[in-house]
Amino acid sequence: MMVGERKDPYRNFRFRLEIEGVQQAGFSEATIPDTTTDVIEYREGNEHTTVRKLPGLRKYANITLKWGITDSKVVYDWRKLVDDDNIKDYRKNVAIVLMDEEGNDKARWEFSNAWPSKYDAPDLNAKGNDVGIETLEIVHEGMIRTK
């Protein structure tokens, strides 16, 4: 990068999802979850008065997806596998990919052993003028940023 060359951050409105074995055209919102590590405080009686801080359990928040309802049931059917206790089929690998304005992949987050834990159908209102929004919450067992 040349001196004085400007590098703007990427916008948050151009993204796609890759869900292993699930074809869905797009989503209007996708929340990339946070990850935290519990802190274990430990001290033995013969040590200085400062407590040691050790890493404990890792926790991953859930992914939330929102999209305008259509006649496609593919994402709902994925959730239905969980309701039917079809464990061999419902765990999938998921990726959220951020793209630049030209459509080039610029950042990628991958999630392992993901499955939908909550589905929320759209609210309906005869006086309204909004798009009906479906929501899916996905749990997972690990997240890495690969790009």
C-alpha positions in Angstrom: 0.0 0.0 0.0 1.4 3.4 -1.0 1.8 6.2 1.5 -1.5 8.1 1.7 -3.4 5.3 -0.1 -6.8 5.1 1.5 -8.3 1.7 2.5 -11.9 2.0 3.5 -13.6 -0.7 5.6 -16.1 -3.1 4.0 -19.8 -2.4 4.1 -22.0 -4.8 6.0 -24.8 -5.1 3.5 -23.2 -7.4 0.9 -22.9 -11.0 2.2 -23.9 -14.6 1.5 -24.5 -17.7 3.5 -23.3 -21.2 2.7 -25.2 -23.9 4.5 -24.0 -27.4 3.7 -26.8 -29.1 1.7 -29.3 -26.2 2.1 -30.1 -23.9 -0.9 -31.5 -20.5 0.1 -31.3 -17.5 -2.2 -30.5 -14.9 0.4 -31.0 -13.4 3.8 -31.8 -9.8 4.7 -29.9 -10.1 8.0 -27.2 -12.4 9.5 -25.7 -11.8 12.9 -22.2 -13.1 13.3 -22.0 -14.2 16.9 -19.4 -13.4 19.5 -17.1 -15.9 21.2 -16.0 -15.7 24.8 -13.8 -17.7 27.2 -14.7 -18.0 30.8 -12.0 -16.9 33.2 -11.0 -19.2 36.0 -9.4 -17.4 38.9 -6.9 -19.5 40.9 -4.4 -19.0 43.7 -2.5 -21.3 46.1 -1.8 -20.2 49.6 2.0 -20.0 49.2 1.8 -17.6 46.2 1.8 -13.9 45.9 -1.5 -12.1 46.6 -2.2 -11.8 42.9 -4.8 -14.2 41.5 -3.8 -16.2 38.4 -6.3 -16.0 35.5 -6.7 -19.3 33.5 -8.8 -19.8 30.4 -11.9 -21.9 31.0 -14.8 -23.0 28.8 -15.2 -21.4 25.4 -18.7 -20.2 24.6 -20.2 -19.4 21.2 -23.3 -17.2 20.8 -25.9 -18.2 18.2 -26.2 -17.1 14.6 -29.5 -15.3 13.7 -30.8 -15.2 10.2 -33.7 -13.2 8.9 -35.3 -13.3 5.4 -38.5 -12.3 3.7 -40.9 -15.2 3.5 -41.5 -16.9 0.1 -42.9 -20.3 -0.9 -39.5 -21.9 -0.2 -39.6 -24.2 2.9 -36.0 -25.4 2.6 -34.7 -23.6 5.8 -37.8 -24.6 7.7 -37.4 -28.2 6.6 -33.8 -28.1 8.1 -35.3 -27.0 11.4 -38.0 -29.8 11.1 -35.1 -32.4 11.1 -34.3 -31.3 14.6 -37.9 -31.6 15.7 -38.0 -35.1 14.3 -34.8 -36.1 16.1 -33.1 -36.8 12.8 -29.6 -36.2 14.3 -27.6 -37.7 11.5 -29.0 -35.1 9.0 -29.4 -31.9 10.9 -25.8 -30.9 11.9 -24.2 -28.9 9.1 -21.2 -26.7 8.4 -22.2 -23.0 7.9 -20.2 -20.1 6.5 -21.0 -16.4 6.4 -19.0 -14.5 3.7 -18.6 -10.8 3.5 -18.2 -9.4 0.0 -16.9 -6.1 -1.3 -19.0 -3.9 -3.6 -17.7 -5.9 -6.7 -18.8 -9.2 -5.2 -15.3 -10.4 -4.2 -15.0 -12.5 -1.0 -13.2 -10.4 1.7 -14.0 -12.0 5.0 -15.2 -15.5 5.9 -16.5 -17.0 9.2 -17.0 -20.8 9.4 -19.1 -22.5 12.0 -19.0 -26.2 12.8 -21.7 -28.7 13.8 -24.4 -26.0 13.3 -28.1 -26.8 13.7 -31.3 -24.6 13.9 -32.5 -24.3 17.5 -35.3 -21.8 17.0 -37.6 -20.9 14.1 -39.9 -17.8 14.2 -42.6 -17.4 11.6 -43.6 -13.9 10.5 -46.1 -11.8 12.3 -49.1 -11.0 10.1 -51.1 -7.8 10.1 -54.0 -7.1 7.7 -53.4 -3.3 8.1 -49.6 -3.5 7.6 -47.4 -2.9 4.6 -44.3 -4.7 5.7 -42.6 -7.8 4.3 -43.2 -10.9 6.4 -39.9 -11.9 8.0 -38.9 -15.4 9.0 -36.2 -15.8 11.6 -33.9 -18.8 12.3 -31.5 -19.1 15.2 -28.6 -21.5 14.7 -26.3 -23.0 17.4 -22.9 -24.3 16.7 -19.8 -25.7 18.3 -17.0 -23.6 16.9 -16.2 -20.5 14.9 -13.1 -19.5 13.0 -12.4 -16.6 10.7 -10.6 -18.0 7.7 -10.2 -14.9 5.6 
